[in-house]
Amino acid sequence: MTADTAGRPGRTPRPRRARGAAESLGSIVLAFESVVVFLAGLVVFGLKALPESIPAWWGIVGGAVMAILMIAVSGVLRHRWGIILGWVLQIIVALASFLVPAIAFVAIIFGGMWAYATIKGASLDRRNARLSQGRDTPNGE
């Protein structure tokens, strides 16, 4: 008896949902990027990079909101619209480079990793689906 089924006799644990490569890789990229985006918000605050009419503390708020959004979107990547939201977040990060040009480096690095995760991950998912369909035939024919 495992720790999951202890105390619940006759109950089998629910099988985990299979996650595709695009979902797995994309969620990893967004999770790591959320930390960097929050720190970029602190940089915007510290450098007072926002226009004079906007208080500097909005840099922290913007970074925190973007970080929370990235973590939330990493949970919905199983849907097509989750991938699209991830691309929208990448564009917003790239636009932040108008405030602090060094953020362009972050946008290029993480944008490239996001592109790889979504494009190559989708390719791997299609390949794995094709291979799993081929298993049903005898002798692989």
C-alpha positions as CSV (number, residue, x, y, z in Angstrom):
1,M,0.0,0.0,0.0
2,T,1.4,3.4,-1.0
3,A,1.1,6.6,1.0
4,D,-1.4,7.9,-1.6
5,T,-3.8,5.0,-1.0
6,A,-3.2,4.6,2.7
7,G,-6.4,5.1,4.6
8,R,-8.5,4.7,1.4
9,P,-9.0,1.0,0.9
10,G,-10.2,-0.1,-2.5
11,R,-9.5,3.3,-4.1
12,T,-7.0,3.6,-6.9
13,P,-5.3,6.8,-7.6
14,R,-6.4,8.7,-10.7
15,P,-4.0,8.4,-13.6
16,R,-2.0,11.5,-14.5
17,R,-2.9,13.4,-17.6
18,A,-0.3,12.9,-20.3
19,R,1.4,16.2,-21.0
20,G,2.8,17.0,-24.4
21,A,6.3,18.3,-25.1
22,A,5.1,21.8,-26.0
23,E,3.2,22.1,-22.7
24,S,6.0,20.8,-20.6
25,L,8.8,22.9,-22.2
26,G,6.6,26.0,-22.4
27,S,5.7,25.8,-18.8
28,I,9.3,25.5,-17.8
29,V,10.3,28.5,-19.9
30,L,7.4,30.7,-18.5
31,A,8.2,29.7,-14.9
32,F,11.8,30.7,-15.2
33,E,11.0,33.8,-17.2
34,S,8.5,34.9,-14.5
35,V,11.4,35.3,-12.0
36,V,13.5,37.3,-14.5
37,V,10.5,39.5,-15.4
38,F,9.8,40.3,-11.8
39,L,13.4,41.3,-11.3
40,A,13.2,43.5,-14.5
41,G,10.3,45.3,-12.8
42,L,12.6,46.0,-9.9
43,V,15.1,47.4,-12.4
44,V,12.5,49.7,-14.0
45,F,11.7,50.9,-10.4
46,G,15.3,51.4,-9.4
47,L,16.3,53.2,-12.6
48,K,13.1,55.3,-12.5
49,A,12.6,54.4,-16.2
50,L,8.9,55.2,-16.3
51,P,7.8,58.6,-17.6
52,E,7.7,61.5,-15.0
53,S,3.9,61.4,-14.8
54,I,3.9,57.7,-13.6
55,P,5.1,56.9,-10.1
56,A,8.2,54.7,-10.1
57,W,6.6,52.0,-8.0
58,W,4.4,51.0,-11.0
59,G,7.6,49.3,-12.3
60,I,7.4,46.8,-9.4
61,V,3.6,46.4,-9.9
62,G,4.1,45.8,-13.7
63,G,6.9,43.2,-13.0
64,A,4.8,41.4,-10.4
65,V,1.7,41.3,-12.6
66,M,3.6,40.0,-15.6
67,A,5.3,37.3,-13.4
68,I,1.9,36.2,-12.0
69,L,0.4,36.1,-15.5
70,M,3.3,34.0,-16.8
71,I,2.8,31.5,-14.0
72,A,-0.9,31.4,-14.6
73,V,-0.5,30.9,-18.4
74,S,2.0,28.1,-17.8
75,G,-1.0,26.2,-16.3
76,V,-3.2,26.5,-19.4
77,L,-0.7,25.6,-22.1
78,R,-2.6,22.5,-22.9
79,H,-5.0,24.7,-24.8
80,R,-4.2,26.5,-28.1
81,W,-5.2,29.8,-26.6
82,G,-2.7,29.3,-23.8
83,I,0.1,29.1,-26.3
84,I,-1.2,32.3,-28.0
85,L,-1.3,34.0,-24.6
86,G,2.3,33.0,-24.0
87,W,3.3,34.7,-27.3
88,V,1.4,37.8,-26.2
89,L,3.4,37.9,-23.0
90,Q,6.6,37.5,-25.0
91,I,5.6,40.6,-27.0
92,I,4.9,42.6,-23.9
93,V,8.3,41.7,-22.5
94,A,9.9,42.8,-25.8
95,L,8.0,46.1,-25.6
96,A,9.4,46.8,-22.1
97,S,12.8,47.2,-23.8
98,F,11.7,50.7,-24.7
99,L,11.8,51.5,-21.0
100,V,15.1,49.7,-20.3
101,P,17.1,48.6,-23.4
102,A,18.7,45.8,-21.4
103,I,15.4,44.1,-21.3
104,A,15.7,43.4,-25.0
105,F,18.4,40.9,-24.1
106,V,15.9,39.1,-21.8
107,A,13.3,39.3,-24.6
108,I,15.6,37.8,-27.2
109,I,16.8,34.9,-24.9
110,F,13.5,33.9,-23.5
111,G,11.6,34.7,-26.7
112,G,14.0,32.3,-28.5
113,M,13.5,29.6,-25.8
114,W,9.7,30.1,-26.0
115,A,9.8,29.8,-29.8
116,Y,11.8,26.6,-29.5
117,A,9.5,25.2,-26.8
118,T,6.4,25.8,-28.8
119,I,7.5,25.0,-32.3
120,K,9.8,22.0,-31.6
121,G,7.5,20.8,-28.8
122,A,4.5,20.8,-31.2
123,S,6.7,18.9,-33.7
124,L,7.6,16.3,-31.1
125,D,3.9,16.0,-30.1
126,R,2.9,15.3,-33.7
127,R,5.7,12.8,-34.1
128,N,4.7,11.0,-30.8
129,A,1.1,10.9,-31.9
130,R,2.0,9.4,-35.3
131,L,4.3,6.8,-33.6
132,S,1.6,5.8,-31.1
133,Q,-0.9,5.2,-33.9
134,G,1.6,3.0,-35.6
135,R,1.9,0.7,-32.6
136,D,-1.5,-0.8,-33.2
137,T,-0.4,-2.4,-36.5
138,P,1.3,-5.8,-36.3
139,N,5.0,-5.9,-37.0
140,G,5.1,-2.1,-37.3
141,E,3.6,-2.2,-40.8
